[in-house]
Amino acid sequence: MRHPATRLRTRVPVLGLAVLAVTLLLPSVAAEGSSRDRYEWAALGDSYTAGLFIGDPRPALGSTARDGCDRTTGSYPDLVRRTLAARPPDRPVRLTDVSCDNATIANITRERQQPASPVQPPGGDPAGWPVVDPQIRRARLGERADVVTVGVGAIALPFGECLELTLAHIPCAAYFANPPEGVEGLAAKLARIRDEYGRMLDVIHRAAPHATVITVGYPAVLPERGSACGGGPTQLGPITPADIDWLREDALKAMNTIIRTEAAKRGDRYVDRYTSSVGHDVCAPEDTRWIEGICGDAEPFWPAAVPGGLPFDCAAIGKRATLLHPNAGEHANAAPLVERAVREALLER
């Protein structure tokens, strides 16, 4: 498992994208027109799409098809797939889900990714998974694609760094407002994310010229008031209320604004996971919480050890190292929102 400074960034946790000619990037697929007997939906994204820590691994444990990306049967794409199968639009919908834990924006369109699942990795080493192609290539996007959903970007936000800085008694907001030489400040991060996200959408449109593109934002990971967080390993550890407020307003909400804005520029749809999840953040009571903390509830095959030597003992409190991820409640919340967007897009074709 990767160091929390990497993994936590996805959860709440990259480089200019060059637009490549689709004829060089993807195999050519002839359009079949309206006579096709099913719709094609591709789900792209990071761990907030893949469903890390909830449900059974997909593909199943022991399958030779496992790729280290940690997709699960509890993810919102899988929940939507089942609903569309039970109540299809005017024809069935086939889902191709290539989302992957720890994916960056660049991993969607142009960079290969090294998966790092700690669950039954090859040879017992999480670094032993084969490198996977960019997600638009894995999904085989082309003229037959009808709808593409994408949820990615927040890995670039400094959630993991803030935890480490707090443990070193360094205020996170002040550090990223005036970063030391060689460290990217938050303003620079957001500018880079904006540029990369827009370029990613352009590449997706070129790869799937007839598809409706649906962007998916991030849920309310953090409380609306930092003072509402009691701390501890099942929440945000020692991160201060002031830094929680900063992460919520200046990082997480800013990320969602970028996604919404870049989608609107291209006429793409945006799914708002945030509004409906307010009050179900990582600091909410356990029975209403939709985001698991540094330590949280997960199936026993997920590790309990927090990586990087950080001082959290999840096993001692009967928890697993969930590292600020949505639980089944949040994926159940996201599923009808995404389903509605997918269904409307398909029925408008």
C-alpha positions as CSV (number, residue, x, y, z in Angstrom):
1,M,0.0,0.0,0.0
2,R,1.3,3.4,-0.8
3,H,2.3,6.0,1.7
4,P,-0.7,8.0,3.0
5,A,0.7,11.2,1.5
6,T,-0.1,9.6,-1.8
7,R,-3.2,7.6,-0.9
8,L,-5.0,10.2,1.2
9,R,-4.8,12.7,-1.6
10,T,-7.2,10.7,-3.7
11,R,-9.7,10.8,-1.0
12,V,-11.0,13.7,-0.5
13,P,-7.4,12.6,-1.6
14,V,-0.1,15.3,-13.0
15,L,1.3,17.4,-15.8
16,G,0.0,19.0,-18.9
17,L,-1.8,16.6,-21.2
18,A,-0.9,16.5,-24.9
19,V,-3.8,15.8,-27.1
20,L,-3.0,12.7,-29.2
21,A,-4.6,11.7,-32.4
22,V,-7.2,9.1,-31.7
23,T,-6.1,7.0,-34.6
24,L,-2.7,6.5,-33.0
25,L,-4.1,6.0,-29.5
26,L,-7.0,3.6,-30.0
27,P,-8.1,0.9,-32.3
28,S,-10.7,2.0,-34.9
29,V,-14.2,0.9,-34.2
30,A,-16.9,1.4,-36.8
31,A,-20.1,3.0,-35.6
32,E,-23.2,0.7,-35.7
33,G,-25.8,3.5,-35.5
34,S,-29.2,3.2,-33.9
35,S,-29.7,-0.4,-34.8
36,R,-27.3,-1.6,-32.0
37,D,-29.0,-3.7,-29.4
38,R,-27.4,-2.1,-26.4
39,Y,-25.8,1.1,-25.1
40,E,-22.2,1.3,-24.1
41,W,-21.2,3.1,-20.9
42,A,-17.6,3.5,-19.7
43,A,-16.8,4.5,-16.1
44,L,-13.4,6.2,-15.6
45,G,-12.0,7.5,-12.3
46,D,-10.1,7.0,-9.1
47,S,-10.9,5.2,-5.8
48,Y,-13.9,7.4,-5.2
49,T,-15.4,5.7,-8.3
50,A,-13.8,2.3,-7.9
51,G,-15.4,1.8,-4.4
52,L,-12.3,1.0,-2.4
53,F,-13.0,-0.8,0.8
54,I,-16.7,-1.6,0.2
55,G,-18.3,-4.8,-1.1
56,D,-16.4,-7.7,-2.7
57,P,-13.5,-7.1,-5.0
58,R,-14.4,-7.0,-8.7
59,P,-12.9,-9.2,-10.3
60,A,-13.2,-11.6,-7.3
61,L,-10.4,-12.6,-5.1
62,G,-8.4,-15.4,-6.7
63,S,-9.4,-14.4,-10.2
64,T,-6.6,-14.2,-12.7
65,A,-8.3,-11.1,-14.1
66,R,-7.6,-9.0,-11.0
67,D,-5.5,-6.0,-11.9
68,G,-4.7,-4.3,-8.5
69,C,-7.2,-1.4,-9.1
70,D,-9.5,-2.4,-6.2
71,R,-12.9,-2.0,-7.9
72,T,-15.7,-3.4,-5.8
73,T,-19.3,-4.6,-6.1
74,G,-20.3,-1.8,-3.7
75,S,-19.1,1.1,-6.0
76,Y,-21.7,3.4,-7.5
77,P,-20.9,2.2,-11.1
78,D,-21.8,-1.3,-10.1
79,L,-24.9,-0.2,-8.2
80,V,-26.0,1.8,-11.2
81,R,-25.3,-1.1,-13.5
82,R,-27.6,-3.4,-11.5
83,T,-30.4,-0.8,-11.5
84,L,-30.1,-0.3,-15.2
85,A,-30.2,-4.0,-15.8
86,A,-33.4,-4.3,-13.7
87,R,-35.0,-1.3,-15.3
88,P,-33.2,-0.6,-18.6
89,P,-34.0,2.4,-20.8
90,D,-35.1,1.5,-24.4
91,R,-32.3,-1.0,-24.6
92,P,-29.8,-2.7,-22.3
93,V,-26.7,-0.9,-21.0
94,R,-23.3,-2.5,-20.9
95,L,-20.9,-1.0,-18.3
96,T,-17.1,-1.1,-18.8
97,D,-15.6,0.0,-15.5
98,V,-11.9,0.7,-15.6
99,S,-11.6,3.0,-12.6
100,C,-8.6,2.5,-10.4
101,D,-7.4,3.4,-6.9
102,N,-4.9,6.2,-6.9
103,A,-5.6,7.2,-10.5
104,T,-4.5,10.7,-11.5
105,I,-6.0,12.8,-14.3
106,A,-3.0,11.8,-16.5
107,N,-3.9,8.1,-15.9
108,I,-7.2,8.7,-17.6
109,T,-5.8,9.8,-20.9
110,R,-2.1,9.4,-21.4
111,E,-0.1,7.8,-18.6
112,R,0.1,4.2,-17.7
113,Q,-0.5,3.5,-14.0
114,Q,1.2,1.2,-11.5
115,P,-1.6,-0.3,-9.3
116,A,-0.7,-0.9,-5.7
117,S,-3.5,-3.0,-4.1
118,P,-2.3,-4.6,-0.8
119,V,-5.0,-7.3,-1.2
120,Q,-3.5,-10.6,-2.4
121,P,-0.8,-8.9,-4.6
122,P,1.3,-11.0,-6.9
123,G,4.1,-12.6,-4.9
124,G,2.9,-10.8,-1.8
125,D,4.3,-7.4,-3.1
126,P,1.9,-4.5,-3.8
127,A,4.4,-3.3,-6.4
128,G,4.1,-6.6,-8.2
129,W,0.9,-5.8,-10.2
130,P,1.4,-5.3,-13.9
131,V,1.3,-1.7,-15.1
132,V,-2.1,-0.8,-16.7
133,D,-2.8,1.3,-19.8
134,P,-4.5,4.7,-19.6
135,Q,-8.2,4.3,-18.8
136,I,-9.5,5.5,-22.1
137,R,-7.5,2.8,-23.8
138,R,-8.5,0.1,-21.3
139,A,-12.2,1.1,-21.9
140,R,-11.6,1.0,-25.7
141,L,-13.4,4.2,-26.2
142,G,-14.4,4.9,-29.7
143,E,-17.4,5.8,-31.9
144,R,-19.6,3.2,-30.3
145,A,-19.4,4.8,-26.8
146,D,-22.7,6.3,-25.8
147,V,-21.9,7.7,-22.4
148,V,-18.7,8.2,-20.4
149,T,-18.6,9.0,-16.7
150,V,-15.4,10.3,-15.1
151,G,-14.6,11.1,-11.4
152,V,-11.0,12.0,-10.9
153,G,-8.7,14.8,-9.8
154,A,-8.6,15.1,-6.0
155,I,-5.4,13.0,-5.6
156,A,-3.6,16.3,-6.2
157,L,-5.1,17.9,-3.1
158,P,-2.9,18.0,0.0
159,F,-4.8,15.8,2.4
160,G,-2.0,13.4,3.1
161,E,0.5,16.1,3.4
162,C,-1.7,18.0,5.9
163,L,-1.8,15.0,8.1
164,E,2.0,14.7,8.1
165,L,2.5,18.4,8.6
166,T,0.1,18.4,11.5
167,L,2.0,15.5,13.1
168,A,5.1,17.7,12.8
169,H,3.3,20.7,14.4
170,I,3.3,22.7,11.1
171,P,0.0,24.5,10.2
172,C,-1.1,23.2,6.8
173,A,-2.8,26.2,5.4
174,A,0.1,28.5,6.1
175,Y,2.6,26.0,4.7
176,F,0.7,25.8,1.3
177,A,0.0,29.5,1.2
178,N,3.7,30.3,1.3
179,P,5.4,27.0,0.5
180,P,9.2,26.5,0.7
181,E,11.2,26.4,-2.5
182,G,10.4,23.3,-4.5
183,V,7.0,22.7,-3.0
184,E,3.9,23.4,-5.0
185,G,1.5,25.7,-3.2
186,L,-2.3,25.2,-3.3
187,A,-2.9,28.0,-5.8
188,A,-0.4,26.4,-8.2
189,K,-2.0,23.0,-7.6
190,L,-5.5,24.2,-8.5
191,A,-4.2,26.0,-11.6
192,R,-2.6,22.8,-12.7
193,I,-5.6,20.7,-12.0
194,R,-7.8,23.1,-13.9
195,D,-5.6,22.9,-17.0
196,E,-5.2,19.1,-16.8
197,Y,-8.9,18.5,-16.2
198,G,-10.0,20.5,-19.2
199,R,-7.4,18.8,-21.5
200,M,-8.6,15.4,-20.2
201,L,-12.2,16.2,-21.2
202,D,-11.0,17.3,-24.6
203,V,-9.2,14.0,-25.1
204,I,-12.2,12.0,-23.9
205,H,-14.4,13.8,-26.5
206,R,-11.9,13.0,-29.3
207,A,-11.7,9.4,-28.2
208,A,-15.5,9.0,-27.9
209,P,-16.9,11.6,-30.4
210,H,-20.5,10.5,-30.1
211,A,-20.7,10.0,-26.3
212,T,-22.2,12.2,-23.7
213,V,-19.6,12.9,-21.1
214,I,-20.7,13.1,-17.4
215,T,-18.3,14.5,-14.8
216,V,-18.7,13.3,-11.2
217,G,-17.7,15.6,-8.3
218,Y,-16.6,14.7,-4.8
219,P,-18.8,14.3,-1.7
220,A,-18.7,16.3,1.5
221,V,-15.7,14.6,3.0
222,L,-15.2,17.2,5.7
223,P,-17.6,18.9,8.1
224,E,-19.1,22.3,7.4
225,R,-17.4,23.5,10.6
226,G,-13.9,22.2,11.4
227,S,-14.7,22.6,15.1
228,A,-17.2,19.8,14.7
229,C,-14.5,17.3,14.3
230,G,-13.3,15.5,17.5
231,G,-10.2,14.1,15.9
232,G,-8.9,10.6,16.5
233,P,-8.0,7.8,14.1
234,T,-11.7,7.2,13.1
235,Q,-11.8,10.8,11.9
236,L,-9.0,13.1,10.8
237,G,-6.4,12.4,13.5
238,P,-4.7,15.6,14.7
239,I,-5.6,17.9,11.8
240,T,-6.7,21.2,13.4
241,P,-10.2,22.7,12.9
242,A,-8.6,25.7,11.1
243,D,-6.9,23.4,8.6
244,I,-10.1,21.3,8.2
245,D,-11.9,24.5,7.2
246,W,-9.1,25.4,4.8
247,L,-9.1,22.0,3.2
248,R,-12.9,22.1,2.8
249,E,-13.2,25.6,1.4
250,D,-9.9,26.2,-0.4
251,A,-9.2,22.6,-1.6
252,L,-12.2,20.3,-1.8
253,K,-14.9,22.8,-2.8
254,A,-12.4,24.4,-5.2
255,M,-11.9,21.0,-6.8
256,N,-15.6,20.5,-7.3
257,T,-15.9,24.0,-8.8
258,I,-13.1,23.2,-11.3
259,I,-14.9,20.0,-12.3
260,R,-18.2,21.8,-12.7
261,T,-16.7,24.7,-14.6
262,E,-14.6,22.7,-17.0
263,A,-17.6,20.5,-17.8
264,A,-19.9,23.4,-18.4
265,K,-17.3,24.9,-20.9
266,R,-17.7,21.8,-23.0
267,G,-21.4,21.3,-22.6
268,D,-20.8,18.2,-20.4
269,R,-23.0,17.2,-17.5
270,Y,-22.0,17.4,-13.8
271,V,-23.1,15.2,-11.0
272,D,-23.1,16.9,-7.6
273,R,-22.2,14.4,-4.9
274,Y,-21.5,17.2,-2.4
275,T,-24.9,18.7,-1.6
276,S,-26.7,15.5,-0.7
277,S,-23.8,14.3,1.5
278,V,-23.5,17.4,3.7
279,G,-23.8,16.2,7.3
280,H,-22.5,12.7,6.5
281,D,-18.8,13.7,6.5
282,V,-16.0,11.9,8.2
283,C,-16.6,13.7,11.5
284,A,-20.3,12.9,11.7
285,P,-21.5,10.3,14.2
286,E,-20.7,6.8,13.2
287,D,-24.3,5.9,12.4
288,T,-24.7,8.8,9.9
289,R,-21.1,8.9,8.6
290,W,-20.6,8.3,4.9
291,I,-16.9,8.8,4.9
292,E,-14.6,6.5,6.8
293,G,-11.6,8.1,8.6
294,I,-8.0,7.1,8.8
295,C,-9.3,4.0,10.4
296,G,-12.8,2.7,9.6
297,D,-15.0,-0.2,8.8
298,A,-14.1,-2.5,5.9
299,E,-14.0,-6.2,5.1
300,P,-11.3,-8.2,6.9
301,F,-9.2,-8.8,3.8
302,W,-8.3,-5.1,3.8
303,P,-5.2,-4.3,5.8
304,A,-5.4,-2.7,9.3
305,A,-1.9,-1.2,9.2
306,V,-1.7,2.4,8.3
307,P,1.3,2.8,5.9
308,G,4.2,5.1,6.2
309,G,4.9,4.4,9.9
310,L,2.2,6.9,11.0
311,P,1.1,6.5,14.7
312,F,-2.4,5.0,14.2
313,D,-3.2,1.5,15.3
314,C,-6.5,0.6,13.5
315,A,-6.3,-3.1,14.6
316,A,-6.3,-2.0,18.2
317,I,-9.8,-0.5,17.8
318,G,-11.1,-3.2,15.6
319,K,-10.9,-1.1,12.4
320,R,-9.1,-1.3,9.0
321,A,-7.0,1.4,7.4
322,T,-9.7,3.1,5.3
323,L,-7.7,6.3,4.7
324,L,-10.6,8.8,4.2
325,H,-12.8,6.9,1.8
326,P,-16.6,6.8,1.1
327,N,-18.4,3.9,2.7
328,A,-21.4,2.0,1.3
329,G,-23.8,4.8,2.4
330,E,-22.1,7.4,0.2
331,H,-21.9,5.1,-2.8
332,A,-25.6,4.4,-2.3
333,N,-26.2,8.1,-2.2
334,A,-24.1,8.7,-5.4
335,A,-25.7,5.9,-7.4
336,P,-29.2,7.4,-8.1
337,L,-27.5,10.7,-8.9
338,V,-25.3,9.1,-11.5
339,E,-28.1,6.8,-12.7
340,R,-30.3,9.7,-13.4
341,A,-27.6,11.5,-15.4
342,V,-26.8,8.3,-17.4
343,R,-30.4,7.5,-18.0
344,E,-31.2,11.0,-19.2
345,A,-28.2,11.1,-21.5
346,L,-29.2,7.7,-23.1
347,L,-32.8,8.6,-23.6
348,E,-31.8,11.9,-25.3
349,R,-29.8,10.1,-27.9
